[in-house]
Amino acid sequence: MHDIPRPDTAREASGTSETAAMAAVISTLPAAAAKLAAVEILLADPESLHDDVLESCLYILRGRLTAA
């Protein structure tokens, strides 16, 4: 078996609390704004998606959400 590198505990805890904070903020938004925020988060680093089709769909969805 291969050892999987793990992030250090402090950085991992920070990421978890940051994620929880973002989820708390997004959950207070109206549905359309929350969807747009989620799409923007995913498109912040489109190369990390490793899926050109998903990336294209997210750009299309963002266009539809901003046109509405």
OpenMM code with the backbone's topology and positions (N, CA, C; nanometers):
from openmm import Vec3, app, unit

residues = "MET HIS ASP ILE PRO ARG PRO ASP THR ALA ARG GLU ALA SER GLY THR SER GLU THR ALA ALA MET ALA ALA VAL ILE SER THR LEU PRO ALA ALA ALA ALA LYS LEU ALA ALA VAL GLU ILE LEU LEU ALA ASP PRO GLU SER LEU HIS ASP ASP VAL LEU GLU SER CYS LEU TYR ILE LEU ARG GLY ARG LEU THR ALA ALA".split()
positions = [
    Vec3(0.0840, -0.1191, 0.0000),
    Vec3(0.0000, 0.0000, 0.0000),
    Vec3(0.0878, 0.1245, 0.0000),
    Vec3(0.0352, 0.2285, -0.0603),
    Vec3(0.1078, 0.3542, -0.0650),
    Vec3(0.0603, 0.4445, 0.0474),
    Vec3(0.1549, 0.5142, 0.1067),
    Vec3(0.1174, 0.6107, 0.2092),
    Vec3(0.0636, 0.7352, 0.1416),
    Vec3(-0.0488, 0.7820, 0.1894),
    Vec3(-0.1093, 0.9037, 0.1359),
    Vec3(-0.0652, 1.0203, 0.2225),
    Vec3(-0.0026, 1.1223, 0.1608),
    Vec3(0.0399, 1.2368, 0.2414),
    Vec3(-0.0804, 1.3077, 0.3026),
    Vec3(-0.0701, 1.3457, 0.4269),
    Vec3(-0.1783, 1.4142, 0.4969),
    Vec3(-0.1349, 1.5571, 0.5263),
    Vec3(-0.2255, 1.6529, 0.5139),
    Vec3(-0.1906, 1.7904, 0.5506),
    Vec3(-0.1665, 1.7988, 0.7008),
    Vec3(-0.0870, 1.8965, 0.7403),
    Vec3(-0.0632, 1.9082, 0.8837),
    Vec3(-0.1937, 1.9440, 0.9557),
    Vec3(-0.2019, 1.9090, 1.0808),
    Vec3(-0.3258, 1.9206, 1.1578),
    Vec3(-0.3746, 2.0644, 1.1682),
    Vec3(-0.2846, 2.1588, 1.1889),
    Vec3(-0.3262, 2.2989, 1.2024),
    Vec3(-0.3890, 2.3501, 1.0741),
    Vec3(-0.3270, 2.3185, 0.9623),
    Vec3(-0.3808, 2.3634, 0.8346),
    Vec3(-0.5138, 2.2946, 0.8055),
    Vec3(-0.5234, 2.1673, 0.8388),
    Vec3(-0.6469, 2.0926, 0.8181),
    Vec3(-0.7586, 2.1508, 0.9035),
    Vec3(-0.7316, 2.1821, 1.0277),
    Vec3(-0.8327, 2.2409, 1.1165),
    Vec3(-0.8750, 2.3771, 1.0659),
    Vec3(-0.7804, 2.4548, 1.0162),
    Vec3(-0.8126, 2.5867, 0.9614),
    Vec3(-0.9037, 2.5740, 0.8410),
    Vec3(-0.8749, 2.4790, 0.7527),
    Vec3(-0.9580, 2.4568, 0.6349),
    Vec3(-1.0976, 2.4142, 0.6726),
    Vec3(-1.1085, 2.3314, 0.7743),
    Vec3(-1.2390, 2.2848, 0.8194),
    Vec3(-1.3207, 2.3994, 0.8758),
    Vec3(-1.2598, 2.4828, 0.9573),
    Vec3(-1.3335, 2.5950, 1.0147),
    Vec3(-1.3678, 2.6981, 0.9075),
    Vec3(-1.2788, 2.7143, 0.8105),
    Vec3(-1.3058, 2.8070, 0.7004),
    Vec3(-1.4231, 2.7562, 0.6168),
    Vec3(-1.4246, 2.6269, 0.5908),
    Vec3(-1.5346, 2.5659, 0.5152),
    Vec3(-1.6660, 2.5805, 0.5905),
    Vec3(-1.6635, 2.5578, 0.7202),
    Vec3(-1.7846, 2.5722, 0.8022),
    Vec3(-1.8329, 2.7163, 0.8016),
    Vec3(-1.7411, 2.8100, 0.8063),
    Vec3(-1.7788, 2.9518, 0.8041),
    Vec3(-1.8416, 2.9894, 0.6705),
    Vec3(-1.7832, 2.9392, 0.5604),
    Vec3(-1.8400, 2.9678, 0.4280),
    Vec3(-1.9782, 2.9056, 0.4146),
    Vec3(-1.9958, 2.7840, 0.4646),
    Vec3(-2.1256, 2.7170, 0.4583),
    Vec3(-2.2294, 2.7958, 0.5381),
    Vec3(-2.1894, 2.8497, 0.6515),
    Vec3(-2.2816, 2.9283, 0.7332),
    Vec3(-2.3244, 3.0549, 0.6603),
    Vec3(-2.2314, 3.1198, 0.5932),
    Vec3(-2.2635, 3.2416, 0.5182),
    Vec3(-2.3542, 3.2090, 0.4001),
    Vec3(-2.3185, 3.1066, 0.3244),
    Vec3(-2.3958, 3.0697, 0.2057),
    Vec3(-2.5374, 3.0281, 0.2441),
    Vec3(-2.5530, 2.9614, 0.3583),
    Vec3(-2.6864, 2.9152, 0.3983),
    Vec3(-2.7804, 3.0291, 0.4333),
    Vec3(-2.7267, 3.1486, 0.4579),
    Vec3(-2.8120, 3.2637, 0.4893),
    Vec3(-2.8542, 3.3404, 0.3648),
    Vec3(-2.7969, 3.3075, 0.2502),
    Vec3(-2.8275, 3.3782, 0.1256),
    Vec3(-2.9570, 3.3261, 0.0639),
    Vec3(-3.0222, 3.4100, -0.0155),
    Vec3(-3.1345, 3.3592, -0.0955),
    Vec3(-3.0834, 3.2496, -0.1896),
    Vec3(-3.1707, 3.1598, -0.2314),
    Vec3(-3.1311, 3.0418, -0.3093),
    Vec3(-3.0477, 3.0770, -0.4330),
    Vec3(-3.0916, 3.1742, -0.5122),
    Vec3(-3.0186, 3.2092, -0.6349),
    Vec3(-2.8788, 3.2616, -0.6024),
    Vec3(-2.8686, 3.3424, -0.4994),
    Vec3(-2.7384, 3.3968, -0.4602),
    Vec3(-2.6477, 3.2860, -0.4069),
    Vec3(-2.7043, 3.1910, -0.3330),
    Vec3(-2.6260, 3.0797, -0.2799),
    Vec3(-2.5731, 2.9927, -0.3938),
    Vec3(-2.6567, 2.9678, -0.4937),
    Vec3(-2.6130, 2.8890, -0.6093),
    Vec3(-2.4999, 2.9598, -0.6814),
    Vec3(-2.5147, 3.0901, -0.7016),
    Vec3(-2.4110, 3.1670, -0.7706),
    Vec3(-2.2816, 3.1665, -0.6900),
    Vec3(-2.2914, 3.1811, -0.5592),
    Vec3(-2.1717, 3.1787, -0.4744),
    Vec3(-2.1016, 3.0434, -0.4852),
    Vec3(-2.1783, 2.9360, -0.4848),
    Vec3(-2.1194, 2.8028, -0.4958),
    Vec3(-2.0489, 2.7845, -0.6301),
    Vec3(-2.1107, 2.8320, -0.7365),
    Vec3(-2.0494, 2.8228, -0.8694),
    Vec3(-1.9209, 2.9047, -0.8731),
    Vec3(-1.9246, 3.0234, -0.8168),
    Vec3(-1.8049, 3.1088, -0.8155),
    Vec3(-1.6915, 3.0439, -0.7371),
    Vec3(-1.7248, 2.9769, -0.6283),
    Vec3(-1.6219, 2.9079, -0.5501),
    Vec3(-1.5578, 2.7976, -0.6341),
    Vec3(-1.6405, 2.7208, -0.7037),
    Vec3(-1.5870, 2.6136, -0.7878),
    Vec3(-1.5045, 2.6674, -0.9039),
    Vec3(-1.5426, 2.7828, -0.9575),
    Vec3(-1.4702, 2.8409, -1.0710),
    Vec3(-1.3513, 2.9257, -1.0284),
    Vec3(-1.3294, 2.9401, -0.8993),
    Vec3(-1.2148, 3.0190, -0.8526),
    Vec3(-1.0832, 2.9576, -0.9008),
    Vec3(-1.0804, 2.8257, -0.9129),
    Vec3(-0.9625, 2.7551, -0.9639),
    Vec3(-1.0112, 2.6451, -1.0578),
    Vec3(-1.0517, 2.6836, -1.1792),
    Vec3(-1.1125, 2.5852, -1.2697),
    Vec3(-1.0205, 2.4685, -1.3075),
    Vec3(-0.8910, 2.4902, -1.3088),
    Vec3(-0.7982, 2.3824, -1.3433),
    Vec3(-0.8016, 2.2708, -1.2396),
    Vec3(-0.8353, 2.3043, -1.1158),
    Vec3(-0.8389, 2.2022, -1.0110),
    Vec3(-0.9568, 2.1072, -1.0276),
    Vec3(-1.0534, 2.1440, -1.1114),
    Vec3(-1.1679, 2.0566, -1.1360),
    Vec3(-1.1280, 1.9337, -1.2168),
    Vec3(-1.0259, 1.9474, -1.3008),
    Vec3(-0.9773, 1.8387, -1.3861),
    Vec3(-1.0893, 1.7790, -1.4720),
    Vec3(-1.1824, 1.8643, -1.5133),
    Vec3(-1.2947, 1.8161, -1.5939),
    Vec3(-1.3446, 1.9328, -1.6790),
    Vec3(-1.3073, 1.9317, -1.8060),
    Vec3(-1.3434, 2.0418, -1.8947),
    Vec3(-1.4945, 2.0541, -1.9149),
    Vec3(-1.5641, 1.9415, -1.9165),
    Vec3(-1.7096, 1.9445, -1.9345),
    Vec3(-1.7758, 2.0095, -1.8131),
    Vec3(-1.7330, 1.9693, -1.6938),
    Vec3(-1.7870, 2.0296, -1.5718),
    Vec3(-1.7594, 2.1792, -1.5696),
    Vec3(-1.6380, 2.2172, -1.6051),
    Vec3(-1.6017, 2.3585, -1.6082),
    Vec3(-1.6921, 2.4354, -1.7048),
    Vec3(-1.7138, 2.3810, -1.8231),
    Vec3(-1.8011, 2.4459, -1.9213),
    Vec3(-1.9435, 2.4597, -1.8683),
    Vec3(-1.9921, 2.3532, -1.8055),
    Vec3(-2.1280, 2.3571, -1.7491),
    Vec3(-2.1390, 2.4623, -1.6391),
    Vec3(-2.0350, 2.4759, -1.5586),
    Vec3(-2.0379, 2.5765, -1.4525),
    Vec3(-2.0402, 2.7180, -1.5102),
    Vec3(-1.9654, 2.7413, -1.6191),
    Vec3(-1.9700, 2.8728, -1.6838),
    Vec3(-2.1092, 2.9005, -1.7413),
    Vec3(-2.1712, 2.7996, -1.7992),
    Vec3(-2.3068, 2.8154, -1.8520),
    Vec3(-2.4056, 2.8446, -1.7386),
    Vec3(-2.3937, 2.7681, -1.6305),
    Vec3(-2.4817, 2.7904, -1.5147),
    Vec3(-2.4622, 2.9291, -1.4567),
    Vec3(-2.3360, 2.9736, -1.4471),
    Vec3(-2.3105, 3.1088, -1.3961),
    Vec3(-2.3778, 3.2134, -1.4844),
    Vec3(-2.3711, 3.1937, -1.6153),
    Vec3(-2.4360, 3.2866, -1.7075),
    Vec3(-2.5860, 3.2897, -1.6875),
    Vec3(-2.6467, 3.1738, -1.6697),
    Vec3(-2.7906, 3.1668, -1.6477),
    Vec3(-2.8304, 3.2312, -1.5146),
    Vec3(-2.7493, 3.2089, -1.4118),
    Vec3(-2.7817, 3.2648, -1.2797),
    Vec3(-2.7676, 3.4172, -1.2779),
    Vec3(-2.6697, 3.4691, -1.3531),
    Vec3(-2.6516, 3.6146, -1.3531),
    Vec3(-2.7514, 3.6837, -1.4470),
    Vec3(-2.8053, 3.6094, -1.5439),
    Vec3(-2.9051, 3.6680, -1.6349),
    Vec3(-3.0435, 3.6713, -1.5718),
    Vec3(-3.0648, 3.5872, -1.4730),
    Vec3(-3.1983, 3.5772, -1.4104),
    Vec3(-3.2303, 3.6941, -1.3220),
] * unit.nanometer
topology = app.Topology()
chain = topology.addChain("A")
for resn in residues:
    res = topology.addResidue(resn, chain)
    for name in ("N", "CA", "C"):
        topology.addAtom(name, app.Element.getBySymbol(name[0]), res)
